[in-house]
Structure formats: structure tokens, C-alpha cells
Amino acid sequence: MGHSALEVADIFRAHGPAFRAAQRSHLSLGQLKAMSAIEQCRTAALGGHVLRCPDCQQDQVSYNSCRNRHCPKCQANAAKRWLEARQADLLPVDYYHVVFTLPAPISDIAYYNKAVVYGLLFEIAAETLITIAADPKHLGAQVGVTLVLHTWGSALTHHPHVHGIVPGGGISLDGKRWVSCKPGFFLSVRVLSRLFRRRFLESLEEAHHDGKLQFFGDHAGLADPKAFAKWLAPLRQCEWVVYAKRPFAGPEAVLAYLSRYTHRVAIANSRLLTMDERGVTFRWKDYRDKGEPDRPRHKTMTLSADEFMRRFLLHVLPGGFHRIRHFGLIANHGRTEKLARARELLGVAPAVITEASEVGTETEVDGVRPTFVCAHCGAAMLVLETLVRGHAIRAPPPKRVSL
């Protein structure tokens, strides 16, 4: 199977039934739903439409998408719609990229406590940025930040971290002026790392005290407060990775970056190479390799189909958990007023939201973007027939016992 044709859905369709049977007691409902959605995505099982182009008379059958947020095929349009809505939030200043990463021991317990630990990762990372930025010794300003959760490494291992996109400045604490950071420098990553480590461990201890954490297998003994305190001790001394990249080249570059990161899933179909008797082969990037001539950073890896699916499903998020969050100036509450004040202090005109027709590539008819577009000529296609989705066979309801 060539790399241009192979998809995660093909792997689940071929090996998913046996994997479900073998791992039935270890798979969560969310993981089972994600598997089922990916397998059925854009197939007759979900229904669809028979289409015809009125210009070139091409006929096409378009099957419906599953819209599951873990599906590699369903994120492009979701990312596009999200970006269109976020354009008005961008300010005409430099933007910085900051990454907060959890140490491996905490990543291990995070898998069984996703909602709690990932939630703390968001909250403490945002609190750290806002607190240090507000300190007059550093920036002395109110800043805003968009955080995006990624839980994977390039090899599909469990590696929770958040990417932060931060404007290079903020509104002064008295609200009277815009404070810009030094050119090419936002905040000290050493200072950010120290506060992030301290506050995260404090909050993790509180969660343990409140009984919000669960422990299994080799970590079952951590349910004891003394054992947990002893386990935390080395984490207070090791370095926690907080990384700041160079500023983006303008707001347009921020949009381009966000379009690749906001709705990314554990692995894109484009990275898959082959599926054969050896397993699944895909491309990955070795970030520990510094790029020596005889050791390229871009490599290939082959995993058994079961191991590939296991790693992919590590990254299924709890139901209702938001993996993109906004804090500070761009928090959902009061965002419009705070951004308007920031633009006023920067001396720039209010934001003008670009029409969808200028952002997308679809042809509009009477100001309405068509749902289906001809791949040959770009014209809006007509729906000739709607294909009804198949109904899964369900067991009969249990009999009620009359008392």
C-alpha cells in the first residue's frame, strides 16, 4: 500500500476488530468511539450526497465526515473555521511561541488522570506567563495567551505539553499605555520554568490531598500521601523544560502556524508510509538528534499494528475537554473590550474581519459559500440525492421485571 493512499482509518479497519477483542477491558468508551468514527469516516456507513456540477457535468459521490476531533481527515476544515474566527484577535505586534513540557514521571501518571493533569498544565502555564509578565521587574503588563495542548511526541509516545502563542507586550497595569517587550526577547525562560515547577507541584499535591488522582499498576503505591510526597521530592530539583522560540514574522505567520497546530492530531496521514506483514511504517522526527551529517533527524519507524493503534489511542482526550484555551487579554470573558483597548493604545484601527470568501478558496454564490465545490472547475455543485447513513444493529432493550 503506497504512502499516498495509506490512512489511519485503513489501519483501524484492517486490525481494529482483533485489537478491540484483545484489549476490550483496557479501552475506554472514548477510545472505542474514536476508533469507530475514524473507521467509518467518509464511507457509506455515514451517508452522503450524490452531486453534479452544472458547468462541467461531472458527477460525484461525497460521503459524510465523522467530525471526530481525533480523526486526521476531519481537522482541516475545523482549523480553517477556527482561524477565520480568530483573525480579529491578532494585534500588529511581534508574537512569541512558548512551550511548557511536563517531566516524564508526571506524564506517566497523567495518562490515568488526563482531565486533572492536563487541566493543571493549562492553568499553571497561563498563570506563570501572566504572573511573570505582570511583575514590573520583567514586563509590568497584562498579557494574553492562547494555549494549545499536544500530548504526543513525534513517535506517538505520551509527551504532554502546551504551545503558547503570546503577543510581544501588553497593557500596562494602570491601563494607560502599551508596554512592549525587548526586541527578540519576551520573558526569561529560567524564571518561567522555576515558577511553573513550583506552582504545578503545589497544585498536584492539592489534587492528591483532595482525592482527585488515581493510581494503577506500578504507581498504585502513590495513593499513600507519604509515598506520593517522596515521589515528588526529586521533581522539585530537576529542570522543567520551558522553551521560547524566536518571534514570528508578523501576524500572518501566526495564522499560518496556528493552522498547522491548533487542530493537529497525534499523526497525520501524510506521515504514513506502508502497512504490511511487518507492521506500520511512518516518518518521525528525532528531536534529540542535533542533525549530524551521518544521523538525519527525519527517520522512519516500524511498529506492529497493535502497538501503532495503542500509541495512537493514548492521545484520545476526555469527553468535553477543551484543547485550545485563551487567557488574560484574550480570555473569552471581556476579550472584545480588552483587545479594543489594546488597539487604541497601539494607535491602530479597529480589526476588520476578512470575509470568508477572501480566506477560503471556494466560489461564493449570492454571498453564500457552497457546501460542495467541483474539484475540476470550482463551481458550486448541485445535490441530486441524499444517501441516508446506515443504522448500527443494536441489542433489544432489557425486559422489565414487574414487581
Helices and strands as residue ranges (DSSP letters): H 8-22, H 29-40, G 44-46, E 48-52, E 59-63, H 75-86, G 87-89, E 95-101, H 104-110, H 114-134, E 141-142, E 144-152, E 158-167, E 169-172, E 178-180, H 189-209, G 217-223, H 225-232, G 233-236, E 242-244, H 251-261, G 269-271, E 272-276, E 279-285, E 298-303, H 305-313, E 324-328, H 335-346, H 356-359, E 382-387
